[in-house]
Amino acid sequence: MLEKVYEFYTGAEKSIERVIMDENVHLMRMVLPKGDALPEHCTNANVYMIVARGTLSISLEDGERNEYAAGHVLNIPEHIKMNVKNFYDETLELFVVKAPAPKK
């Protein structure tokens, strides 16, 4: 078998799961029910946020909140402060890709 296979949690309960963490890429799956948020933090790499379900509410640096529905992909540069929260009834599901993988 030449390919390497990864599995990820497919449930709807709150989770932040590291699916792939290697020297090439970091891939995480995040599930945030209504009212849940990520801690405010700065990106440590070039980040792609893929909205798979729900609505992503995000503010970058100290800017206003923007919202993105399922089917959108955001690209956020390294060293950007961000706030992510789910304000809606529908569960928010994101895949976050850091590529290239952050340098330690």
PDB file as gemmi writes it, atoms N, CA and C in Angstrom:
CRYST1    1.000    1.000    1.000  90.00  90.00  90.00 P 1                      
ATOM      1  N   MET A   1       0.844  -1.179   0.000  1.00  0.00           N  
ATOM      2  CA  MET A   1       0.000   0.000   0.000  1.00  0.00           C  
ATOM      3  C   MET A   1       0.885   1.236   0.000  1.00  0.00           C  
ATOM      4  N   LEU A   2       0.750   2.059  -1.002  1.00  0.00           N  
ATOM      5  CA  LEU A   2       1.581   3.253  -1.121  1.00  0.00           C  
ATOM      6  C   LEU A   2       1.017   4.441  -0.361  1.00  0.00           C  
ATOM      7  N   GLU A   3      -0.291   4.506  -0.263  1.00  0.00           N  
ATOM      8  CA  GLU A   3      -0.911   5.652   0.388  1.00  0.00           C  
ATOM      9  C   GLU A   3      -0.911   5.494   1.902  1.00  0.00           C  
ATOM     10  N   LYS A   4      -0.933   6.623   2.570  1.00  0.00           N  
ATOM     11  CA  LYS A   4      -1.106   6.636   4.014  1.00  0.00           C  
ATOM     12  C   LYS A   4      -2.532   7.106   4.269  1.00  0.00           C  
ATOM     13  N   VAL A   5      -3.256   6.406   5.108  1.00  0.00           N  
ATOM     14  CA  VAL A   5      -4.673   6.695   5.330  1.00  0.00           C  
ATOM     15  C   VAL A   5      -4.857   7.309   6.717  1.00  0.00           C  
ATOM     16  N   TYR A   6      -5.663   8.356   6.779  1.00  0.00           N  
ATOM     17  CA  TYR A   6      -5.988   9.024   8.035  1.00  0.00           C  
ATOM     18  C   TYR A   6      -7.496   8.958   8.228  1.00  0.00           C  
ATOM     19  N   GLU A   7      -7.915   8.856   9.461  1.00  0.00           N  
ATOM     20  CA  GLU A   7      -9.338   8.895   9.776  1.00  0.00           C  
ATOM     21  C   GLU A   7      -9.594  10.100  10.671  1.00  0.00           C  
ATOM     22  N   PHE A   8     -10.839  10.608  10.607  1.00  0.00           N  
ATOM     23  CA  PHE A   8     -11.212  11.685  11.505  1.00  0.00           C  
ATOM     24  C   PHE A   8     -12.609  11.454  12.039  1.00  0.00           C  
ATOM     25  N   TYR A   9     -12.866  12.042  13.189  1.00  0.00           N  
ATOM     26  CA  TYR A   9     -14.147  11.974  13.876  1.00  0.00           C  
ATOM     27  C   TYR A   9     -15.202  12.615  12.986  1.00  0.00           C  
ATOM     28  N   THR A  10     -16.387  12.021  12.905  1.00  0.00           N  
ATOM     29  CA  THR A  10     -17.441  12.561  12.036  1.00  0.00           C  
ATOM     30  C   THR A  10     -18.672  13.008  12.807  1.00  0.00           C  
ATOM     31  N   GLY A  11     -18.596  13.025  14.130  1.00  0.00           N  
ATOM     32  CA  GLY A  11     -19.743  13.414  14.946  1.00  0.00           C  
ATOM     33  C   GLY A  11     -19.959  14.913  14.975  1.00  0.00           C  
ATOM     34  N   ALA A  12     -21.015  15.327  15.690  1.00  0.00           N  
ATOM     35  CA  ALA A  12     -21.405  16.732  15.751  1.00  0.00           C  
ATOM     36  C   ALA A  12     -21.099  17.372  17.107  1.00  0.00           C  
ATOM     37  N   GLU A  13     -20.557  16.614  18.057  1.00  0.00           N  
ATOM     38  CA  GLU A  13     -20.221  17.190  19.353  1.00  0.00           C  
ATOM     39  C   GLU A  13     -18.953  18.042  19.215  1.00  0.00           C  
ATOM     40  N   LYS A  14     -18.805  18.995  20.135  1.00  0.00           N  
ATOM     41  CA  LYS A  14     -17.644  19.887  20.086  1.00  0.00           C  
ATOM     42  C   LYS A  14     -16.357  19.080  20.060  1.00  0.00           C  
ATOM     43  N   SER A  15     -15.485  19.428  19.121  1.00  0.00           N  
ATOM     44  CA  SER A  15     -14.174  18.779  19.066  1.00  0.00           C  
ATOM     45  C   SER A  15     -13.200  19.636  18.278  1.00  0.00           C  
ATOM     46  N   ILE A  16     -11.951  19.512  18.637  1.00  0.00           N  
ATOM     47  CA  ILE A  16     -10.846  20.072  17.867  1.00  0.00           C  
ATOM     48  C   ILE A  16      -9.856  18.925  17.730  1.00  0.00           C  
ATOM     49  N   GLU A  17      -9.795  18.385  16.531  1.00  0.00           N  
ATOM     50  CA  GLU A  17      -9.033  17.162  16.299  1.00  0.00           C  
ATOM     51  C   GLU A  17      -7.877  17.416  15.348  1.00  0.00           C  
ATOM     52  N   ARG A  18      -6.714  16.961  15.728  1.00  0.00           N  
ATOM     53  CA  ARG A  18      -5.546  17.003  14.855  1.00  0.00           C  
ATOM     54  C   ARG A  18      -5.568  15.747  13.997  1.00  0.00           C  
ATOM     55  N   VAL A  19      -5.834  15.902  12.721  1.00  0.00           N  
ATOM     56  CA  VAL A  19      -5.950  14.762  11.817  1.00  0.00           C  
ATOM     57  C   VAL A  19      -4.580  14.404  11.251  1.00  0.00           C  
ATOM     58  N   ILE A  20      -3.872  15.388  10.717  1.00  0.00           N  
ATOM     59  CA  ILE A  20      -2.521  15.183  10.173  1.00  0.00           C  
ATOM     60  C   ILE A  20      -1.619  16.260  10.758  1.00  0.00           C  
ATOM     61  N   MET A  21      -0.509  15.847  11.318  1.00  0.00           N  
ATOM     62  CA  MET A  21       0.470  16.785  11.860  1.00  0.00           C  
ATOM     63  C   MET A  21       1.842  16.271  11.450  1.00  0.00           C  
ATOM     64  N   ASP A  22       2.297  16.639  10.262  1.00  0.00           N  
ATOM     65  CA  ASP A  22       3.630  16.210   9.848  1.00  0.00           C  
ATOM     66  C   ASP A  22       4.419  17.405   9.337  1.00  0.00           C  
ATOM     67  N   GLU A  23       5.585  17.157   8.800  1.00  0.00           N  
ATOM     68  CA  GLU A  23       6.470  18.260   8.379  1.00  0.00           C  
ATOM     69  C   GLU A  23       5.959  18.988   7.142  1.00  0.00           C  
ATOM     70  N   ASN A  24       4.969  18.422   6.444  1.00  0.00           N  
ATOM     71  CA  ASN A  24       4.445  19.042   5.225  1.00  0.00           C  
ATOM     72  C   ASN A  24       3.197  19.874   5.444  1.00  0.00           C  
ATOM     73  N   VAL A  25       2.295  19.349   6.257  1.00  0.00           N  
ATOM     74  CA  VAL A  25       0.990  19.987   6.421  1.00  0.00           C  
ATOM     75  C   VAL A  25       0.399  19.648   7.786  1.00  0.00           C  
ATOM     76  N   HIS A  26      -0.381  20.555   8.315  1.00  0.00           N  
ATOM     77  CA  HIS A  26      -1.204  20.287   9.485  1.00  0.00           C  
ATOM     78  C   HIS A  26      -2.654  20.392   9.032  1.00  0.00           C  
ATOM     79  N   LEU A  27      -3.452  19.379   9.368  1.00  0.00           N  
ATOM     80  CA  LEU A  27      -4.871  19.368   9.032  1.00  0.00           C  
ATOM     81  C   LEU A  27      -5.649  19.088  10.306  1.00  0.00           C  
ATOM     82  N   MET A  28      -6.578  19.996  10.621  1.00  0.00           N  
ATOM     83  CA  MET A  28      -7.408  19.830  11.803  1.00  0.00           C  
ATOM     84  C   MET A  28      -8.879  19.900  11.411  1.00  0.00           C  
ATOM     85  N   ARG A  29      -9.705  19.201  12.172  1.00  0.00           N  
ATOM     86  CA  ARG A  29     -11.160  19.290  12.014  1.00  0.00           C  
ATOM     87  C   ARG A  29     -11.694  19.869  13.307  1.00  0.00           C  
ATOM     88  N   MET A  30     -12.523  20.914  13.168  1.00  0.00           N  
ATOM     89  CA  MET A  30     -13.084  21.579  14.337  1.00  0.00           C  
ATOM     90  C   MET A  30     -14.597  21.593  14.226  1.00  0.00           C  
ATOM     91  N   VAL A  31     -15.258  21.238  15.320  1.00  0.00           N  
ATOM     92  CA  VAL A  31     -16.706  21.253  15.395  1.00  0.00           C  
ATOM     93  C   VAL A  31     -17.084  22.141  16.576  1.00  0.00           C  
ATOM     94  N   LEU A  32     -17.846  23.209  16.280  1.00  0.00           N  
ATOM     95  CA  LEU A  32     -18.234  24.159  17.322  1.00  0.00           C  
ATOM     96  C   LEU A  32     -19.749  24.326  17.328  1.00  0.00           C  
ATOM     97  N   PRO A  33     -20.443  23.801  18.349  1.00  0.00           N  
ATOM     98  CA  PRO A  33     -21.878  24.059  18.481  1.00  0.00           C  
ATOM     99  C   PRO A  33     -22.128  25.542  18.789  1.00  0.00           C  
ATOM    100  N   LYS A  34     -23.376  25.938  18.754  1.00  0.00           N  
ATOM    101  CA  LYS A  34     -23.757  27.335  19.002  1.00  0.00           C  
ATOM    102  C   LYS A  34     -23.125  27.836  20.301  1.00  0.00           C  
ATOM    103  N   GLY A  35     -22.524  29.035  20.228  1.00  0.00           N  
ATOM    104  CA  GLY A  35     -21.937  29.685  21.385  1.00  0.00           C  
ATOM    105  C   GLY A  35     -20.494  29.314  21.653  1.00  0.00           C  
ATOM    106  N   ASP A  36     -19.996  28.263  21.032  1.00  0.00           N  
ATOM    107  CA  ASP A  36     -18.601  27.866  21.246  1.00  0.00           C  
ATOM    108  C   ASP A  36     -17.668  28.687  20.369  1.00  0.00           C  
ATOM    109  N   ALA A  37     -16.428  28.829  20.838  1.00  0.00           N  
ATOM    110  CA  ALA A  37     -15.444  29.648  20.142  1.00  0.00           C  
ATOM    111  C   ALA A  37     -14.057  29.046  20.317  1.00  0.00           C  
ATOM    112  N   LEU A  38     -13.153  29.487  19.466  1.00  0.00           N  
ATOM    113  CA  LEU A  38     -11.737  29.182  19.650  1.00  0.00           C  
ATOM    114  C   LEU A  38     -11.127  30.297  20.492  1.00  0.00           C  
ATOM    115  N   PRO A  39     -10.091  30.019  21.244  1.00  0.00           N  
ATOM    116  CA  PRO A  39      -9.415  31.106  21.960  1.00  0.00           C  
ATOM    117  C   PRO A  39      -8.813  32.088  20.949  1.00  0.00           C  
ATOM    118  N   GLU A  40      -8.844  33.370  21.285  1.00  0.00           N  
ATOM    119  CA  GLU A  40      -8.191  34.359  20.423  1.00  0.00           C  
ATOM    120  C   GLU A  40      -6.715  33.992  20.320  1.00  0.00           C  
ATOM    121  N   HIS A  41      -6.197  34.005  19.085  1.00  0.00           N  
ATOM    122  CA  HIS A  41      -4.793  33.655  18.892  1.00  0.00           C  
ATOM    123  C   HIS A  41      -4.318  34.194  17.548  1.00  0.00           C  
ATOM    124  N   CYS A  42      -2.992  34.192  17.373  1.00  0.00           N  
ATOM    125  CA  CYS A  42      -2.385  34.584  16.100  1.00  0.00           C  
ATOM    126  C   CYS A  42      -2.025  33.321  15.328  1.00  0.00           C  
ATOM    127  N   THR A  43      -2.206  33.386  14.038  1.00  0.00           N  
ATOM    128  CA  THR A  43      -1.851  32.254  13.191  1.00  0.00           C  
ATOM    129  C   THR A  43      -0.342  32.038  13.240  1.00  0.00           C  
ATOM    130  N   ASN A  44       0.063  30.774  13.254  1.00  0.00           N  
ATOM    131  CA  ASN A  44       1.488  30.453  13.286  1.00  0.00           C  
ATOM    132  C   ASN A  44       1.975  29.900  11.946  1.00  0.00           C  
ATOM    133  N   ALA A  45       1.111  30.039  10.915  1.00  0.00           N  
ATOM    134  CA  ALA A  45       1.437  29.570   9.568  1.00  0.00           C  
ATOM    135  C   ALA A  45       0.415  30.171   8.612  1.00  0.00           C  
ATOM    136  N   ASN A  46       0.611  29.947   7.342  1.00  0.00           N  
ATOM    137  CA  ASN A  46      -0.398  30.265   6.343  1.00  0.00           C  
ATOM    138  C   ASN A  46      -1.559  29.293   6.567  1.00  0.00           C  
ATOM    139  N   VAL A  47      -2.774  29.805   6.738  1.00  0.00           N  
ATOM    140  CA  VAL A  47      -3.914  28.975   7.133  1.00  0.00           C  
ATOM    141  C   VAL A  47      -5.017  29.036   6.076  1.00  0.00           C  
ATOM    142  N   TYR A  48      -5.585  27.864   5.782  1.00  0.00           N  
ATOM    143  CA  TYR A  48      -6.793  27.764   4.966  1.00  0.00           C  
ATOM    144  C   TYR A  48      -7.894  27.232   5.863  1.00  0.00           C  
ATOM    145  N   MET A  49      -9.013  27.938   5.943  1.00  0.00           N  
ATOM    146  CA  MET A  49     -10.163  27.495   6.730  1.00  0.00           C  
ATOM    147  C   MET A  49     -11.263  27.109   5.755  1.00  0.00           C  
ATOM    148  N   ILE A  50     -11.662  25.844   5.791  1.00  0.00           N  
ATOM    149  CA  ILE A  50     -12.676  25.306   4.887  1.00  0.00           C  
ATOM    150  C   ILE A  50     -13.953  25.121   5.697  1.00  0.00           C  
ATOM    151  N   VAL A  51     -14.996  25.871   5.352  1.00  0.00           N  
ATOM    152  CA  VAL A  51     -16.262  25.794   6.079  1.00  0.00           C  
ATOM    153  C   VAL A  51     -17.077  24.654   5.461  1.00  0.00           C  
ATOM    154  N   ALA A  52     -17.218  23.563   6.220  1.00  0.00           N  
ATOM    155  CA  ALA A  52     -17.932  22.386   5.728  1.00  0.00           C  
ATOM    156  C   ALA A  52     -19.412  22.413   6.096  1.00  0.00           C  
ATOM    157  N   ARG A  53     -19.743  23.050   7.227  1.00  0.00           N  
ATOM    158  CA  ARG A  53     -21.137  23.090   7.686  1.00  0.00           C  
ATOM    159  C   ARG A  53     -21.313  24.294   8.593  1.00  0.00           C  
ATOM    160  N   GLY A  54     -22.477  24.924   8.537  1.00  0.00           N  
ATOM    161  CA  GLY A  54     -22.776  26.052   9.407  1.00  0.00           C  
ATOM    162  C   GLY A  54     -22.226  27.356   8.854  1.00  0.00           C  
ATOM    163  N   THR A  55     -22.072  28.330   9.764  1.00  0.00           N  
ATOM    164  CA  THR A  55     -21.585  29.662   9.402  1.00  0.00           C  
ATOM    165  C   THR A  55     -20.419  30.033  10.299  1.00  0.00           C  
ATOM    166  N   LEU A  56     -19.297  30.344   9.688  1.00  0.00           N  
ATOM    167  CA  LEU A  56     -18.102  30.788  10.398  1.00  0.00           C  
ATOM    168  C   LEU A  56     -18.210  32.288  10.646  1.00  0.00           C  
ATOM    169  N   SER A  57     -18.098  32.693  11.907  1.00  0.00           N  
ATOM    170  CA  SER A  57     -18.012  34.111  12.269  1.00  0.00           C  
ATOM    171  C   SER A  57     -16.579  34.358  12.707  1.00  0.00           C  
ATOM    172  N   ILE A  58     -15.901  35.275  12.019  1.00  0.00           N  
ATOM    173  CA  ILE A  58     -14.475  35.488  12.282  1.00  0.00           C  
ATOM    174  C   ILE A  58     -14.140  36.964  12.188  1.00  0.00           C  
ATOM    175  N   SER A  59     -13.307  37.428  13.107  1.00  0.00           N  
ATOM    176  CA  SER A  59     -12.738  38.771  12.994  1.00  0.00           C  
ATOM    177  C   SER A  59     -11.225  38.618  13.012  1.00  0.00           C  
ATOM    178  N   LEU A  60     -10.584  39.371  12.129  1.00  0.00           N  
ATOM    179  CA  LEU A  60      -9.131  39.317  11.977  1.00  0.00           C  
ATOM    180  C   LEU A  60      -8.527  40.634  12.431  1.00  0.00           C  
ATOM    181  N   GLU A  61      -7.392  40.519  13.122  1.00  0.00           N  
ATOM    182  CA  GLU A  61      -6.769  41.665  13.761  1.00  0.00           C  
ATOM    183  C   GLU A  61      -7.841  42.294  14.653  1.00  0.00           C  
ATOM    184  N   ASP A  62      -8.105  43.563  14.552  1.00  0.00           N  
ATOM    185  CA  ASP A  62      -9.171  44.152  15.364  1.00  0.00           C  
ATOM    186  C   ASP A  62     -10.309  44.628  14.473  1.00  0.00           C  
ATOM    187  N   GLY A  63     -10.460  43.981  13.319  1.00  0.00           N  
ATOM    188  CA  GLY A  63     -11.484  44.368  12.363  1.00  0.00           C  
ATOM    189  C   GLY A  63     -12.860  43.856  12.738  1.00  0.00           C  
ATOM    190  N   GLU A  64     -13.832  44.230  11.923  1.00  0.00           N  
ATOM    191  CA  GLU A  64     -15.205  43.810  12.173  1.00  0.00           C  
ATOM    192  C   GLU A  64     -15.381  42.332  11.868  1.00  0.00           C  
ATOM    193  N   ARG A  65     -16.449  41.775  12.390  1.00  0.00           N  
ATOM    194  CA  ARG A  65     -16.750  40.357  12.192  1.00  0.00           C  
ATOM    195  C   ARG A  65     -17.282  40.127  10.783  1.00  0.00           C  
ATOM    196  N   ASN A  66     -16.749  39.109  10.132  1.00  0.00           N  
ATOM    197  CA  ASN A  66     -17.250  38.664   8.833  1.00  0.00           C  
ATOM    198  C   ASN A  66     -17.797  37.261   8.999  1.00  0.00           C  
ATOM    199  N   GLU A  67     -18.719  36.898   8.111  1.00  0.00           N  
ATOM    200  CA  GLU A  67     -19.344  35.582   8.202  1.00  0.00           C  
ATOM    201  C   GLU A  67     -19.269  34.876   6.862  1.00  0.00           C  
ATOM    202  N   TYR A  68     -19.027  33.558   6.943  1.00  0.00           N  
ATOM    203  CA  TYR A  68     -18.871  32.737   5.747  1.00  0.00           C  
ATOM    204  C   TYR A  68     -19.644  31.444   5.937  1.00  0.00           C  
ATOM    205  N   ALA A  69     -20.500  31.134   4.984  1.00  0.00           N  
ATOM    206  CA  ALA A  69     -21.322  29.928   5.037  1.00  0.00           C  
ATOM    207  C   ALA A  69     -20.550  28.734   4.496  1.00  0.00           C  
ATOM    208  N   ALA A  70     -21.124  27.548   4.691  1.00  0.00           N  
ATOM    209  CA  ALA A  70     -20.542  26.319   4.161  1.00  0.00           C  
ATOM    210  C   ALA A  70     -20.262  26.486   2.674  1.00  0.00           C  
ATOM    211  N   GLY A  71     -19.140  25.930   2.248  1.00  0.00           N  
ATOM    212  CA  GLY A  71     -18.730  26.037   0.851  1.00  0.00           C  
ATOM    213  C   GLY A  71     -17.688  27.112   0.603  1.00  0.00           C  
ATOM    214  N   HIS A  72     -17.297  27.852   1.638  1.00  0.00           N  
ATOM    215  CA  HIS A  72     -16.275  28.885   1.494  1.00  0.00           C  
ATOM    216  C   HIS A  72     -14.938  28.395   2.041  1.00  0.00           C  
ATOM    217  N   VAL A  73     -13.855  28.899   1.438  1.00  0.00           N  
ATOM    218  CA  VAL A  73     -12.495  28.644   1.908  1.00  0.00           C  
ATOM    219  C   VAL A  73     -11.830  29.994   2.126  1.00  0.00           C  
ATOM    220  N   LEU A  74     -11.320  30.218   3.329  1.00  0.00           N  
ATOM    221  CA  LEU A  74     -10.593  31.447   3.645  1.00  0.00           C  
ATOM    222  C   LEU A  74      -9.109  31.143   3.666  1.00  0.00           C  
ATOM    223  N   ASN A  75      -8.304  32.080   3.221  1.00  0.00           N  
ATOM    224  CA  ASN A  75      -6.847  31.984   3.332  1.00  0.00           C  
ATOM    225  C   ASN A  75      -6.399  33.134   4.223  1.00  0.00           C  
ATOM    226  N   ILE A  76      -5.774  32.795   5.339  1.00  0.00           N  
ATOM    227  CA  ILE A  76      -5.336  33.794   6.313  1.00  0.00           C  
ATOM    228  C   ILE A  76      -3.819  33.687   6.441  1.00  0.00           C  
ATOM    229  N   PRO A  77      -3.114  34.804   6.235  1.00  0.00           N  
ATOM    230  CA  PRO A  77      -1.650  34.770   6.325  1.00  0.00           C  
ATOM    231  C   PRO A  77      -1.164  34.504   7.752  1.00  0.00           C  
ATOM    232  N   GLU A  78       0.105  34.190   7.840  1.00  0.00           N  
ATOM    233  CA  GLU A  78       0.763  33.968   9.122  1.00  0.00           C  
ATOM    234  C   GLU A  78       0.792  35.256   9.941  1.00  0.00           C  
ATOM    235  N   HIS A  79       0.766  35.119  11.260  1.00  0.00           N  
ATOM    236  CA  HIS A  79       0.894  36.212  12.239  1.00  0.00           C  
ATOM    237  C   HIS A  79      -0.322  37.144  12.265  1.00  0.00           C  
ATOM    238  N   ILE A  80      -1.507  36.634  11.979  1.00  0.00           N  
ATOM    239  CA  ILE A  80      -2.735  37.437  12.014  1.00  0.00           C  
ATOM    240  C   ILE A  80      -3.554  37.011  13.233  1.00  0.00           C  
ATOM    241  N   LYS A  81      -3.962  37.988  14.034  1.00  0.00           N  
ATOM    242  CA  LYS A  81      -4.802  37.697  15.197  1.00  0.00           C  
ATOM    243  C   LYS A  81      -6.209  37.381  14.716  1.00  0.00           C  
ATOM    244  N   MET A  82      -6.802  36.311  15.292  1.00  0.00           N  
ATOM    245  CA  MET A  82      -8.160  35.970  14.876  1.00  0.00           C  
ATOM    246  C   MET A  82      -9.021  35.536  16.045  1.00  0.00           C  
ATOM    247  N   ASN A  83     -10.319  35.810  15.870  1.00  0.00           N  
ATOM    248  CA  ASN A  83     -11.359  35.376  16.791  1.00  0.00           C  
ATOM    249  C   ASN A  83     -12.391  34.616  15.985  1.00  0.00           C  
ATOM    250  N   VAL A  84     -12.691  33.399  16.405  1.00  0.00           N  
ATOM    251  CA  VAL A  84     -13.648  32.538  15.710  1.00  0.00           C  
ATOM    252  C   VAL A  84     -14.720  32.122  16.708  1.00  0.00           C  
ATOM    253  N   LYS A  85     -16.000  32.255  16.290  1.00  0.00           N  
ATOM    254  CA  LYS A  85     -17.104  31.858  17.164  1.00  0.00           C  
ATOM    255  C   LYS A  85     -18.282  31.413  16.311  1.00  0.00           C  
ATOM    256  N   ASN A  86     -19.092  30.525  16.878  1.00  0.00           N  
ATOM    257  CA  ASN A  86     -20.336  30.118  16.228  1.00  0.00           C  
ATOM    258  C   ASN A  86     -21.497  30.794  16.955  1.00  0.00           C  
ATOM    259  N   PHE A  87     -22.145  31.739  16.298  1.00  0.00           N  
ATOM    260  CA  PHE A  87     -23.278  32.459  16.865  1.00  0.00           C  
ATOM    261  C   PHE A  87     -24.616  31.819  16.501  1.00  0.00           C  
ATOM    262  N   TYR A  88     -24.608  30.777  15.696  1.00  0.00           N  
ATOM    263  CA  TYR A  88     -25.843  30.256  15.099  1.00  0.00           C  
ATOM    264  C   TYR A  88     -26.240  28.894  15.655  1.00  0.00           C  
ATOM    265  N   ASP A  89     -27.513  28.538  15.467  1.00  0.00           N  
ATOM    266  CA  ASP A  89     -28.030  27.254  15.950  1.00  0.00           C  
ATOM    267  C   ASP A  89     -27.352  26.069  15.268  1.00  0.00           C  
ATOM    268  N   GLU A  90     -27.076  26.207  13.972  1.00  0.00           N  
ATOM    269  CA  GLU A  90     -26.446  25.100  13.248  1.00  0.00           C  
ATOM    270  C   GLU A  90     -24.995  24.945  13.692  1.00  0.00           C  
ATOM    271  N   THR A  91     -24.583  23.720  13.913  1.00  0.00           N  
ATOM    272  CA  THR A  91     -23.209  23.424  14.296  1.00  0.00           C  
ATOM    273  C   THR A  91     -22.253  23.877  13.196  1.00  0.00           C  
ATOM    274  N   LEU A  92     -21.140  24.477  13.609  1.00  0.00           N  
ATOM    275  CA  LEU A  92     -20.094  24.908  12.684  1.00  0.00           C  
ATOM    276  C   LEU A  92     -19.049  23.802  12.588  1.00  0.00           C  
ATOM    277  N   GLU A  93     -18.750  23.391  11.369  1.00  0.00           N  
ATOM    278  CA  GLU A  93     -17.701  22.398  11.130  1.00  0.00           C  
ATOM    279  C   GLU A  93     -16.686  22.997  10.171  1.00  0.00           C  
ATOM    280  N   LEU A  94     -15.430  22.985  10.584  1.00  0.00           N  
ATOM    281  CA  LEU A  94     -14.328  23.548   9.791  1.00  0.00           C  
ATOM    282  C   LEU A  94     -13.227  22.518   9.620  1.00  0.00           C  
ATOM    283  N   PHE A  95     -12.572  22.594   8.491  1.00  0.00           N  
ATOM    284  CA  PHE A  95     -11.285  21.932   8.326  1.00  0.00           C  
ATOM    285  C   PHE A  95     -10.266  23.051   8.213  1.00  0.00           C  
ATOM    286  N   VAL A  96      -9.202  22.958   8.976  1.00  0.00           N  
ATOM    287  CA  VAL A  96      -8.153  23.967   8.979  1.00  0.00           C  
ATOM    288  C   VAL A  96      -6.879  23.317   8.470  1.00  0.00           C  
ATOM    289  N   VAL A  97      -6.321  23.907   7.422  1.00  0.00           N  
ATOM    290  CA  VAL A  97      -5.106  23.405   6.814  1.00  0.00           C  
ATOM    291  C   VAL A  97      -4.010  24.451   6.984  1.00  0.00           C  
ATOM    292  N   LYS A  98      -2.895  24.037   7.559  1.00  0.00           N  
ATOM    293  CA  LYS A  98      -1.722  24.899   7.679  1.00  0.00           C  
ATOM    294  C   LYS A  98      -0.689  24.361   6.699  1.00  0.00           C  
ATOM    295  N   ALA A  99      -0.459  25.146   5.646  1.00  0.00           N  
ATOM    296  CA  ALA A  99       0.470  24.702   4.609  1.00  0.00           C  
ATOM    297  C   ALA A  99       1.259  25.911   4.094  1.00  0.00           C  
ATOM    298  N   PRO A 100       2.569  25.826   4.145  1.00  0.00           N  
ATOM    299  CA  PRO A 100       3.337  24.713   4.693  1.00  0.00           C  
ATOM    300  C   PRO A 100       3.132  24.612   6.216  1.00  0.00           C  
ATOM    301  N   ALA A 101       3.473  23.460   6.763  1.00  0.00           N  
ATOM    302  CA  ALA A 101       3.334  23.246   8.211  1.00  0.00           C  
ATOM    303  C   ALA A 101       4.151  24.282   8.951  1.00  0.00           C  
ATOM    304  N   PRO A 102       3.668  24.708  10.120  1.00  0.00           N  
ATOM    305  CA  PRO A 102       4.412  25.719  10.892  1.00  0.00           C  
ATOM    306  C   PRO A 102       5.794  25.197  11.285  1.00  0.00           C  
ATOM    307  N   LYS A 103       6.720  26.137  11.299  1.00  0.00           N  
ATOM    308  CA  LYS A 103       8.043  25.810  11.822  1.00  0.00           C  
ATOM    309  C   LYS A 103       7.950  25.972  13.340  1.00  0.00           C  
ATOM    310  N   LYS A 104       8.502  25.095  14.059  1.00  0.00           N  
ATOM    311  CA  LYS A 104       8.385  25.097  15.531  1.00  0.00           C  
ATOM    312  C   LYS A 104       8.769  26.367  16.125  1.00  0.00           C  
TER     313      LYS A 104                                                      
END                                                                             
